[in-house]
Amino acid sequence: MDVGLTEEQLLLRDSAERLGRSLGTTRSPRRWALEEAAWDELVRAGFTAVRAPDEPGFPRAHGVEVALVAEALARCLVNAPYVGSIVASELLALTEAGAQVAVEVETGARRIVPLLDSSLTRFAHRGEDSVAWDAAGAESGLVVDGDQVLVVGLEDAVLPAVDLTRRLVAVPASAEGDPVGTIAAECLARTEALMLVLVTADLVGTADGARESATEYAKARRQFGRPIGSFQAVQHRLAEDLVSVQSSRSIMWFAAWTLDALSASESLLAARTAKAWAARACIDVCESAIQVRAGVGMTWEDLSHLYLRRAQMDRLVLGDERFQFDRIADARLGGR
């Protein structure tokens, strides 16, 4: 069984990494707020439309390919709402009569993101306070009302958040929504699996970016006349970080593969497993990157804390590892 990436997938990943390096927050610590240029470049590159329905000559991207883009953009702390827009367009595409709105999202004509409940653990329902996550520049959000999907307008009610590379917007329970169609429970579960996979990919990319940055620092920083990377304690720490990133990436790839290969329930279980593993492992990697710098990473002179901040927020979205373990146990034991 070949579990490697195809040539086309490698080219896609390299293209996303090049774009990420040109647009990411890592280029300058002053680029935290969304830049319209970043979003425009994502749309122009076609990354926001990779999950669009099949068209002649343009096959629908597999879940692995969408995750590759999410990981590459996170590695450079790109602040455009890629994950939010992909999940919103998927939700709309699976909603009866919502295909036209999905096309508007995919082409960048409208910026819509899914709304989460106030605890960030599930898709928001109508009539409750909710939060738009990854909402930089978004004008609307999606909520669920039974089997209905509604579009709710967003106001400029930005919430303070630990993550400085993304924007959270508060949406009151009184917000009115316009229905766009109905959605089956299986389709909603598949969309949740997709979002879990993309958040996990974002975690992996964030942790890998922190690890790469720490490794380069260890090569350049000298102490006692030698690079600190030559010290065994630092070498072992960075090696363990590499293992954590690679293992998280491996399980994330499997979960991404299941999105288009297995049933919705199986895919959701795989996505929860990947999120549970990566949530803890990637936080440890980001914390380790700061420790390699002997605390400099917690200052505004360095960007290491931005990786940790982003990973901490990703850990909460759709539930941390304890939340996922509870849901996995329910699925395995039949809710007993």
C-alpha positions, 0 to 999 in steps of 0.5 A: 500500500502506497501511503506517500504523496503523489507528484501532483500533491507534492506540487500543490504542497510546494505551491501553498508553501511558496504562497505562505512564505510570501503572505505569512505573519512570519515575514513581519511581526506587524502583519497580524491583521488580515491583509486583503492581498493575502485573501485575494492571493488565496482566491487567485491561486484557486485554494478556496475552490479546491473542494468545489463540485467536479467540473470537466477538467477540474476534479474535486480535490481530495481531503488530503489535498485540502489538508496539505494546503491548510498545513502549509499556510499554518506553517507560515502563520498566514492570517487569511481565513482559509479553513473557515471558508473551506468548511463553509463552502463544504457545508453549503455545497452539501446543503440542498439549494445552497450550491449557488452560495457555495460557489460565491464563497469558493470564488471569493465573491462572499466571505462566509464562515461557520459559527460555533457555540460559545464553548467552540465545541460544535456548530452553532444552533439558531437562538444561542450566542455563537462565535465566528472563528477564523472570521477575518474579513467575513461578512456572514456566518452559518448556523444550524436550525434542525435540518436547516442551514441559515446565513447570519450577518456578522457585525464588528464585535471582535472578541479578544483572543489568545491567537493573534493571527485569527479573528473571533467575532461574537454573534448574539442569539438575537441575530436574524438568519436567512435559510439557504436550504436543508442538510442531512445529519450525515452531511453535517457529520461529514462537514464536522469531520472535514473541519476537525481534519483542517484544524488538525492540519493547522495544528500540525503546520503551526507546530512544524513552523515552530519546530523549524524556527527553533532548529534554525535558532539552535544552529545560529545561537552560540553559547560557550563558543559553540552552537547550542544545537551541538548540545545533546540536551537541545538535540534530543528535545528537537528530535522529540519535537520532530517525532511529535510533528511527524506522528501527528501528520501521519494520523492527520493524513489518514483522517483526511483520506477517510473524508472521501473514502469511508462513511461519515461516522467512520470519518468523524471517528478518525478525525476525532482521533487525529485531533485528540493526538495532535492537540497535546503533541503540537502544544508540546512542540510549540512550548519546546520551541520557546524553551530552546530560545531560553525564554526569548520566545515569550517576548515581542522580539521573537515570533515563537509565542505566535505559534503557541498562541495559534496552537492553543486556539486550534486546540479548543476549536471543536473540542480539546483532547479530553472532549474528543476522548469522550466522543470517541468512547461514546462512539466505541461503546455505544454511548454507555 
